[in-house]
Amino acid sequence: MAENLDEIDLQILKTLQRNAKLTTKELAEAVHLTPTPVFERQKRLEKYGYIKKYVAVLDPEKLGQGLQVYCKVKLKQINHEIADAFVRKIQRIPEVTECYNTSGSYDYLLKVRAHDMKQYQEFVLNKLGEIESLASIESTFVMSEVKQNYGINL
């Protein structure tokens, strides 16, 4: 359906990326249409998967999850069964907020949130350390956030 997106659809997507809490009326005003066609377009964008979901962006510092770590994971060997088992385990670990299967020196890149270094150490020892297929990990600690954009450049 990407070829069916017109300028108004893109404008709706851009506007919602900046503020998903807008009412249909506010969104319609922002894209210079009436509410009914905007509502229909938004529902169509949701139906076809352009809009996956609406979320609130929380402040990890205020919620005691200020330590952000990128963890590169290498498995001992990889096949469908091992990869599927690893992914199932990772999906059940709440500290892992994102997981990507990657190419290169490592098999997976994990984004991990923790309260502090001690909690991260416990995570590595008690959660990642329990995964038998794990060969190695390399942790990169975020010292400060320079740029974060939740949207896609349209």
C-alpha positions in Angstrom: 0.0 0.0 0.0 3.0 2.4 0.3 2.5 3.5 -3.3 -1.1 4.5 -2.3 0.0 7.0 0.4 -0.6 10.5 -0.7 0.6 13.8 0.8 -2.3 13.9 3.3 -1.6 10.4 4.5 2.1 11.3 5.0 1.0 14.6 6.8 -1.2 12.6 9.1 1.6 10.2 9.9 4.1 13.0 10.6 1.6 14.8 12.8 0.8 11.7 14.8 4.5 10.9 15.3 4.9 14.3 17.0 1.7 13.9 19.1 -0.4 10.8 19.1 -2.8 12.3 21.7 -4.4 14.7 19.2 -8.1 14.3 18.8 -9.5 13.6 15.4 -10.6 17.3 15.2 -7.2 18.6 16.2 -5.5 16.2 13.7 -8.0 17.4 11.0 -7.1 21.0 11.7 -3.4 20.2 11.5 -3.7 18.6 8.0 -6.4 21.1 6.8 -9.3 18.6 6.3 -12.5 17.9 8.1 -12.7 15.3 10.8 -14.6 12.5 8.9 -12.0 12.0 6.1 -9.1 12.2 8.6 -10.8 9.6 10.9 -11.2 7.3 7.9 -7.7 7.8 6.7 -6.3 7.2 10.2 -8.3 4.0 10.5 -7.0 2.8 7.1 -3.4 3.6 8.1 -4.0 1.5 11.2 -5.6 -1.3 9.3 -2.8 -1.6 6.8 -0.1 -1.5 9.5 1.4 1.9 8.9 0.4 2.8 12.4 1.4 -0.1 14.7 0.3 1.3 18.0 0.1 4.4 20.2 2.4 4.7 23.2 3.5 7.1 25.9 7.2 7.8 26.1 8.2 7.5 29.7 11.2 9.0 31.5 13.5 6.1 32.5 15.4 8.2 35.0 12.3 9.1 37.0 11.2 5.5 37.0 14.5 4.2 38.3 15.7 2.7 35.0 18.4 5.3 34.2 21.2 2.9 33.2 20.9 2.1 29.5 23.2 -0.6 28.0 23.6 -2.0 24.5 24.6 -5.6 24.8 26.1 -7.4 21.8 25.4 -11.2 22.0 27.2 -13.9 20.2 25.8 -17.5 20.3 28.0 -20.6 20.3 26.3 -21.8 17.2 23.2 -20.7 15.3 20.4 -22.5 13.6 16.7 -22.1 13.6 16.1 -24.1 16.7 18.8 -22.3 18.7 17.8 -18.9 17.4 14.1 -19.5 18.2 14.9 -20.6 21.7 17.1 -17.6 22.3 14.4 -15.2 21.1 11.8 -16.8 23.3 14.0 -16.4 26.3 14.9 -12.8 25.5 11.2 -11.9 25.0 10.5 -13.0 28.6 13.2 -10.8 30.1 11.7 -7.4 31.1 15.1 -5.6 31.3 15.5 -6.2 27.6 13.5 -3.4 25.9 14.7 -4.1 22.4 16.3 -7.0 20.6 17.6 -7.1 17.0 19.1 -10.0 15.0 22.2 -8.5 13.4 24.9 -9.4 10.9 28.6 -9.1 11.6 30.6 -10.1 14.6 27.5 -10.6 16.9 24.2 -12.3 16.4 22.0 -10.1 18.5 21.9 -6.5 19.8 20.0 -6.0 23.0 18.9 -2.7 24.5 18.8 -3.2 28.3 17.5 -0.9 31.0 18.5 -1.2 34.6 18.5 0.8 37.8 22.3 0.8 38.2 25.4 -1.2 37.5 24.7 -3.7 40.3 21.3 -4.5 38.8 22.9 -4.9 35.4 25.5 -7.3 36.8 22.6 -9.4 38.3 20.9 -9.3 34.9 24.0 -10.6 33.2 24.8 -13.3 35.7 21.3 -14.5 36.5 19.4 -14.0 33.2 21.8 -13.9 30.3 24.2 -16.3 32.1 21.4 -18.9 32.2 21.2 -19.1 28.4 23.2 -22.1 27.4 23.7 -21.1 23.8 25.4 -17.9 24.8 29.1 -17.7 23.7 29.9 -14.1 24.6 28.5 -10.7 25.3 29.9 -7.2 25.0 28.3 -4.3 26.9 28.3 -0.7 25.9 27.1 1.7 28.5 25.3 4.9 27.5 26.8 7.9 29.2 24.4 10.5 27.9 21.7 10.7 25.3 22.6 13.1 22.5 19.6 12.6 20.2 16.5 10.5 20.3 13.9 10.6 17.6 10.9 8.3 18.0 9.6 8.9 14.5 10.5 7.9 11.0 11.8 10.5 8.6 8.9 10.8 6.1 
